[in-house]
Amino acid sequence: MFRYAGLVDIGVHEDHNDDRALIDGRVLADGKAEGSTDSSVFHAAVCDGVGGAKQGARAAQLTAEKLGTLDAENAGIPEIKNLIEKINLELLEIQNAEGTDGELITTVAGMVANGDGLIVYNAGDSRVYRQRGRFIRLLSKDHSYVQLMVDMGKLDAGDAKFHPKRNIINKCIGYEIKAAPRVVEFDDLLAGDVIMLCSDGISDVLEDKEISEMISQHTDLAECCGALRDAAVSKGSFDNMTVLLVRKEGAE
């Protein structure tokens, strides 16, 4: 069983919303969602239309809708990779047909929980975290210029968050012939674990410690989503903000 809540917010500085969320089979373009399910399977994703792309919102919407066709109960790493590559090609085909190259681009980050198993996928800098007790762990890995510099030993991880090129991504959906998403499987999803998915409007301004403290302080997931959004605004987020929280219920 899973309990979940989600929030998609345009933010205080934007005049349009390029974020979309897929949660419990529903695509959320704006506002809130919350609920629970008795199923042992749960799929959620965040899509953030790339800034500067004229049709980022459309790309995010289409990607979220198509991700919703995943047979999550029977999906493993190959099925998730294949679906993302199929979506990527479809967005490229639309751009080719319409003469809009470079306009239909989005990041994606998602999770598929199935019993004790968890698969996390991403392309771009939208993120997936796991909160266990009072400890938080980043399960996804940004596809970005600064992450590449960190991996190469040319940039300290602590400096990456404030680097002027931190928002430059090197993988996304709808840009190159291969999206090459990162898809990783974990086999230790425990009762009480909270999986958080978010766009960079949240993660760019909030430290992991701040996120962890808010999740620990709020047992009500919808209230926690609102608190995370408010904290991001107070710390100067200039972007759309999406946050999803999914908690595995049951005896710990």
N, C-alpha and C positions, 0 to 999 in steps of 0.2 A: 504494500500500500504506500502511496505517496501523497503528500500534501504539497501544494504549490501556490505561488503567487507571482505575478509579473506586473511590470509597469513600463510603459513606453511614453516618454515625455519629450516634447519638442525642445524644451530648455528655455532659457530666458534671453538668449541672444540670437536665436535663429528664426527665420520667417518660414521655414519649411522643415518637414521631418523626413529624414532619409533612413530612419531606423525601423525595423520590423522584428517581430518575435513570433516564433512558433511555440505554442505551449498547449499540451493535451489536445492536439489536433486542430487548434484554432490559431489563425494568423491575427496577431494584434498589431494594429497600425498606430493606435493612440489609446491612452487611458490605462485601465487596470484590469487584471483578471486574477481570480483565485478560486481554489477548489481542492478536491481530493479525489483519488481513484483507488479502488480496491485491486487494480491490476498490479502484477509484479513487474510490468514493463512500462517505461516512461521515456518519451522522446521530447526534447526541447531544443530550441536553437535561437540564436540572435544573429540578425543580418544588419549590417551598417553600410548603406550606400556610400561609396567612396566620395569624400569631399572633392569638389571640383568637377565631378562627373555630372552632366546635365540631367541624367535619368537615374541617379543613384537610388531614389525612392522606388522607382519601377523595378530596378534590378533586385533590390532587397525584397520587394513584395513577391516577385516571380520566384525568387530562390526559396523564400519561406514556404510559398504554396507548394512548390515541387518537392521540397524536403518532406512535406506532410504526406507524400505518397509512399514514404519508406515503410516497408513491412518490418517494424521495429522488433517484433517478437522473434523474427527469423534473421535479423540483420547482424552480420559480423563485419569485420574490417573490410573485406573485399566488396560487400554489397554497398557499404557506405561510400567507399572510394568511387565505385562505379557510378553511383547516383550523382555524386558531386561533379564528376567529370562529365556526365551526361548533361547536367544543368549548365555547366560551364560552356559546353559546345552549343547548347540551345541559345544562350545569351549571345555568343559570338555570331551565330547564324542570324539572329534578329538584327544585330548591329550591321552585319554585312548586307542584309536585305534592305534595311532602311537607310543605309549610308550614314550611320551614326557611330562609327568606330570610336571607342574610348568613352562612350557616354553611359553604357549600361554595365556598371561595375559595382561589386559589393564584397565586403568581407563576410565571413560566416564563422560561427563557433557554436558547437552543439554537443549534446550528450544523449546517449542511449543507455538507460539502465534496464537490466534484465536480471531479476533475482539479486544475486550477490555480485554480478558483473557490471562493469561500467565501461563504455566506450566513449572517448572524447575526441572530437574532431575540430579542426579549424584551418582556415586560410585567411591570413591577414592578422589584425591586431585586436579583434574582439576576443574575449577571454572566458575561460572556464576555471573556477576555483572549487576546492572542496574544503568545507569547514568540518572538522571532527573535534568535538569537545570545544576547547578554546584555541585550537591550532588550525591555521589555514594553510593551504598548499595550492599553488598555481599548477593546474594540471595541463593546461594548454601551453603552447610556446609561440610567442609572436613571430610572424613573418615580417620583419621590419629591418630597416637600415641599422638601427642602433643594436638590435639583437644580434645581427650578423657581426657587428663590430665587437660586441661582447664575446661571441663565440670564437672570434679570431684573436681574442686577447688584446684588442686595440682600444677597448673602452671598459671602464669599471662599471659593474652592474648598478652600483649606487648612483652613478652619474647619468645612466641611460634615461632615467625618468625626466631629466631636465635638459637633455640635449636638444638643440634647435631643430634637429632632423628626426626627432622621435616619432613623428606622425607619417614618415615615409615608409610605405609598406612595399614588400617585394613579391607578395603572392596575394591573389584575390580571385574572385569569380567573375568571369567575363572579360578578362584582359589578354591572356595568352592561350595558346592551343591546349596546354595542359595546366590545370589548376594545381595539381600536385599537393593536395591537402595533407596535413599531418593528422593521422588517425592512430590513436593509442588505446590499448585495452588494459583495464585494471580489474583485478578479481577479488577485491576486498571491500565492496560497498557494504557498509554496516548500518544497522538501524540507528537513527539519530544523526547520520551524516547529512549535511546540507550542501547541495551543489548550487553554486552561483554562476550564472552566465551574465555577461555584461558587455556593452559597447564601450568604446574608449572615452565616452563622455563621463563615465564613472571611474574607470581605472586610471585615466590620465591624471586625475587630481587627488584621488584617495590612496593613501598608503595601505598596504596589505594589513598592517596592524589596526588601522582605523576600521577597515571592512570587517575584520575578525571581531573586534570589540562590539560593533553594532549587531552582528549576527548573534553573538553571545547574549546580548542584552535584550533582544526581541524574540520571544517565542512565537509571536504572531508574525507570520511571513509577510503579509500585506503591509503591516506597520513597518516592518524592517525595510521593505522596498522603498517606502516613502521616506524613511529616515536616511537611507543611502542617497536617494535623489536630493533631499534637502541638504545633506552634507556636501555633496558634489557642487551644488549651486553656491553654497556659502564659501567654498574654497575656489570659486571662480571658473567653474566649467563653462566653456563657451560653445558646447556641442549639444546635439541631441543626446538623450540619456535613456538607456534601456537596461533594466536589471530583472533577472528571473531568479527565483529561489525555489529549489525542489528539495524537500526533505523526505528521506526514507523513514517511514513510520514502523512501529513494532517494538518489541522488547529489546533493550540494548544488551 
